[in-house]
Amino acid sequence: MVRRELLILGGAGILLSVPLGYALAYGLNGVLSEAWFDVPTTFAIFDPAAMALPALLLLPLIVRPVIRRIRNQDLALLLRRRSFG
């Protein structure tokens, strides 16, 4: 359950970063073009895949230490101290 939640949140973050990155690049390009000179920017169709695919492939390796730490915690002690969340 923890692994699924971490993978869903990580995947959603990676997938949301693509349109937000495009919007940020478009907005900053417009602002910087007024202050400096116009920089032609082209977006290819495979750019999001080139950015997101390695992150999605490495996501299970990234969440492994988090899952290990959660599994190694003493649940009774953790709930007794209420040091969670």
N, C-alpha and C positions, 0 to 999 in steps of 0.2 A: 504494500500500500504506500509506503514512504517512497519507494523507488518510482512508482507510477506518478505520484504527485510531483516529485522532483523533475522527472522527465517531461511531464506536461507543462510545468511552469517554465522550465528551461527551453523547451521547444517553442512555447508561445512567445517567450522573450526573443528568441532568435528570429522567429517568423515576423514578429512585430517590428523588429529592428530594420528590416528591409524597407518597408514603405516609409517609416520615420526617417531613415537615412536618406532616401530619395527626396523627401520633402525638405529636410534640412539642407541638403546639397543644393536643391533648386532655390530655396530662399536665400541662402548665403551667397550663391552665385549672382543673384540679382542685386543684392546689397553691395557686394564687392565690385561688381561691374560698374556701379555708379561712382564708387570712390577711386577705382583704379582703372583698368582697361578690361574689356569684355573677353572672357575666357570661354571659348566654345566647349561645351560639355555634351558628351554623347553618352547615352545609357544603352547598353546592349541587353538583349533579352536574357543572356546567360550570366550576367553580373550577379544577380541575387543568388543563383545556384553556386557560383564560385565563392561567395561569401558565406552562405548558410550551410552548405553541405559539409565542409570540414568541422564546423561547430556542432552540427547535429550528429556527426559520426563520433566525435570525441566526447559528447555529452555523457554517455554511460561511464566513461572513465573518470570524468570530472566529479560525478555524484558519488562515486565509490567511497571516498573518505568520509563524506557526510553520512552516508548510510552506516558505515563502520562505526562512526562515533555515536550515532543514535542507538545502534544495537548494543554497544558496550556500556551504555549507561544503566545504572541500577534504577529500575523503574520505581521501586518502593521508596528508595531514598529521594529520588527526584520529586515524586509526588508529595512526600512528607515535607520537604523543604519548600515546595511550590516554586521551584526555580526554573520554571519552563514558561514558554510563550513570552 
